Amino acid sequence: LCAVSFKSDGVGVSEISGLNISISPNPASTELLFNLELTSSEFLTIEIFKIDGQLVDVIAKESFKSGNSQLIYDVSELSSGLYMYRVASGERFYTERFVRF
């Protein structure tokens, strides 16, 4: 098990063993900004799911260098509703919800 801690500032922030992820804005209407901070280089997969678990999109499947990275995901084509994003690194997973309005 890996340690997970949450900060409640309304933008979905998590820390998972050297990986800090935040998204904004949440809710989103056109774009969702992923801010990634890594203490070491890691191969990450970032996926978007409908709330029922159906995979919508794979937005990253690549190696990220240590430090800060940003990804912008266009949510304008998604129907309004509740979605999840999942970040995977090896055996570690983090899942959080976001709203498309």
C-alpha positions as CSV (number, residue, x, y, z in Angstrom):
1,L,0.0,0.0,0.0
2,C,1.2,3.5,-0.7
3,A,0.5,6.5,1.4
4,V,-2.2,8.8,0.1
5,S,-3.1,12.2,1.6
6,F,-5.7,14.7,0.4
7,K,-5.9,18.5,0.6
8,S,-9.4,19.9,0.4
9,D,-9.0,23.1,-1.6
10,G,-11.6,22.3,-4.2
11,V,-9.3,21.3,-7.1
12,G,-8.7,17.6,-6.4
13,V,-5.2,17.4,-5.0
14,S,-3.4,14.2,-4.0
15,E,0.1,13.1,-3.0
16,I,1.2,9.5,-3.8
17,S,4.7,8.6,-2.9
18,G,6.5,11.4,-4.7
19,L,3.8,12.2,-7.1
20,N,1.6,15.3,-6.6
21,I,-1.4,15.7,-8.9
22,S,-3.8,18.6,-9.1
23,I,-6.5,19.5,-11.6
24,S,-8.3,22.7,-12.2
25,P,-10.8,24.0,-12.7
26,N,-13.3,21.6,-11.2
27,P,-16.0,21.7,-12.5
28,A,-14.7,22.3,-16.0
29,S,-16.5,23.4,-19.2
30,T,-13.8,23.5,-21.9
31,E,-10.4,22.5,-20.5
32,L,-9.0,20.6,-17.6
33,L,-5.5,21.4,-16.5
34,F,-3.4,18.6,-14.9
35,N,-0.5,19.8,-12.8
36,L,2.0,17.0,-12.1
37,E,5.0,17.3,-9.8
38,L,7.3,14.3,-9.6
39,T,10.3,13.8,-7.3
40,S,11.8,11.3,-9.8
41,S,11.1,10.3,-13.4
42,E,8.2,7.9,-13.9
43,F,6.1,6.3,-16.6
44,L,2.5,7.5,-16.1
45,T,-0.8,6.6,-17.7
46,I,-3.6,9.1,-17.3
47,E,-7.1,7.9,-18.3
48,I,-10.6,9.5,-18.3
49,F,-13.6,7.4,-17.4
50,K,-17.4,7.9,-17.2
51,I,-18.7,7.5,-13.7
52,D,-20.0,4.0,-14.7
53,G,-16.4,2.9,-15.4
54,Q,-16.4,3.1,-19.2
55,L,-13.1,4.3,-20.6
56,V,-13.5,7.6,-22.4
57,D,-9.9,8.5,-23.3
58,V,-6.2,7.9,-22.6
59,I,-4.7,11.3,-22.4
60,A,-1.1,10.3,-21.5
61,K,0.9,7.1,-21.6
62,E,4.5,8.3,-21.4
63,S,7.5,8.9,-19.3
64,F,7.6,12.1,-17.3
65,K,10.8,13.7,-16.0
66,S,11.2,14.7,-12.4
67,G,9.9,18.2,-11.7
68,N,6.7,20.0,-12.8
69,S,4.7,19.1,-15.9
70,Q,1.3,20.2,-17.2
71,L,-1.2,18.6,-19.5
72,I,-4.3,20.3,-20.9
73,Y,-7.3,18.1,-21.7
74,D,-10.1,19.3,-23.8
75,V,-13.4,18.4,-22.1
76,S,-15.7,20.3,-24.5
77,E,-16.6,17.2,-26.4
78,L,-17.7,15.4,-23.2
79,S,-21.4,15.4,-22.2
80,S,-22.2,17.2,-19.0
81,G,-21.8,15.0,-15.9
82,L,-19.5,13.3,-13.4
83,Y,-16.2,11.7,-14.7
84,M,-13.1,10.2,-13.1
85,Y,-9.5,10.4,-14.0
86,R,-7.0,7.7,-13.1
87,V,-3.3,8.1,-12.9
88,A,-1.3,4.9,-12.9
89,S,2.4,4.4,-12.2
90,G,3.4,0.8,-12.1
91,E,1.3,-0.8,-9.4
92,R,0.1,2.5,-8.0
93,F,-3.2,4.0,-8.9
94,Y,-4.9,7.3,-8.0
95,T,-8.5,8.0,-9.0
96,E,-10.4,11.2,-8.5
97,R,-13.6,12.7,-9.8
98,F,-14.3,15.8,-11.8
99,V,-17.4,17.5,-13.2
100,R,-18.0,18.5,-16.8
101,F,-20.7,21.2,-17.0
